[in-house]
Amino acid sequence: MTIYFVDGLFMEKEEVTISIDDRGYYFGDGVYEVMKVYDGELFTSVEHLSRLFQSAAKIKMTIPYTETQLVDIAKELVKVNSIKTGHVYIQVTRGAAPRQHHFCEPATTPIVTAYAIQNPRPESKLQQGVGIKSVEDVRWLRCDIKSLNLLGNVLAKEEAHENGCFEALLHRGETVTEGSSSNMFGVKDGTVYSHPADTLILNGITRQVVLDLCKDNGIPVKEIAFTLEEAFEMDEFFLTSTTSEVMPVTTIDNRPVGTGVPGPITLTLQQAFISKIPLSVAGDK
Ligand SMILES: Cc1ncc(COP(=O)(O)O)c(C=O)c1O
């Protein structure tokens, strides 16, 4: 039995009904967050919920709860669903109204839905690394908003998946931006490179944790854009996300990165990240 949170109520998944007129359904008109749960505890929930409110403000939507109330809802979902290692998904849509593009007057009440799910850490991939595939970034120009409009991301991930790759390496023309659901990092001559946190990427919470870890570990960082050609020439490459943590990338378009195995700076950051998470024993419990 899985308990969901829907529009103010906790209920079994089978009981959930959503209006056909929900603007999330018609337009992807809403925002969302994914927060990791380690050992039954939310990880970086303050940062995720603050980004949720920022995303909502950027699409002129008011969330009908406070950050504290949303944390309490997330904690309750973790508890009632007995989640140890997994994640909480929260989305807020603008609400239900007969289909028309502009907002409704008076404004519709946004609908909050959420669930918690068991999801083990991808341990073997974290050890061995993954392959990624370059895909043209055809998304809109407000990728800083964690919006439900994910078709560009979905199609890129599908292309990577069809080619046996874990993730898409998105590039606008020559410029590498991010992954379809992750941030991308290259390492060259001991310096970590990452696209700046502007409107062309989502400023990942894991990305921000990792940039702090670089500082803590004396690893130089340059938040500047690099090209696809430069990506192939990096000594090391890795991606970050809530569910992928610090994931080594060993091939790009089937070409080995550096020596073709997870590199030393990547592994240092991966270890530093693991030491931050409240995990007494690695792996799903
Ligand atoms: C497009 C995109 N970039 C980056 C990320 C990584 O963000 P976070 O580390 O907050 O999970 C995500 C996560 O879903 C994403 O969808």
PDBQT file of the ligand as one rigid body, heavy atoms in Angstrom, charges set to zero:
ROOT
HETATM    1  C1  LIG A 301      17.838  19.316 -16.116  1.00  0.00    +0.000 C 
HETATM    2  C2  LIG A 301      18.431  18.969 -14.787  1.00  0.00    +0.000 A 
HETATM    3  N1  LIG A 301      19.635  19.421 -14.474  1.00  0.00    +0.000 NA
HETATM    4  C3  LIG A 301      20.237  19.121 -13.299  1.00  0.00    +0.000 A 
HETATM    5  C4  LIG A 301      19.604  18.300 -12.382  1.00  0.00    +0.000 A 
HETATM    6  C5  LIG A 301      20.280  17.963 -11.082  1.00  0.00    +0.000 C 
HETATM    7  O1  LIG A 301      19.682  18.654 -10.023  1.00  0.00    +0.000 OA
HETATM    8  P1  LIG A 301      19.714  18.118  -8.529  1.00  0.00    +0.000 P 
HETATM    9  O2  LIG A 301      21.157  17.928  -8.177  1.00  0.00    +0.000 OA
HETATM   10  O3  LIG A 301      19.085  19.208  -7.751  1.00  0.00    +0.000 OA
HETATM   11  O4  LIG A 301      18.960  16.840  -8.505  1.00  0.00    +0.000 OA
HETATM   12  C6  LIG A 301      18.328  17.810 -12.656  1.00  0.00    +0.000 A 
HETATM   13  C7  LIG A 301      17.641  16.952 -11.700  1.00  0.00    +0.000 C 
HETATM   14  O5  LIG A 301      16.595  16.424 -11.935  1.00  0.00    +0.000 OA
HETATM   15  C8  LIG A 301      17.715  18.159 -13.886  1.00  0.00    +0.000 A 
HETATM   16  O6  LIG A 301      16.503  17.703 -14.202  1.00  0.00    +0.000 OA
ENDROOT
TORSDOF 0
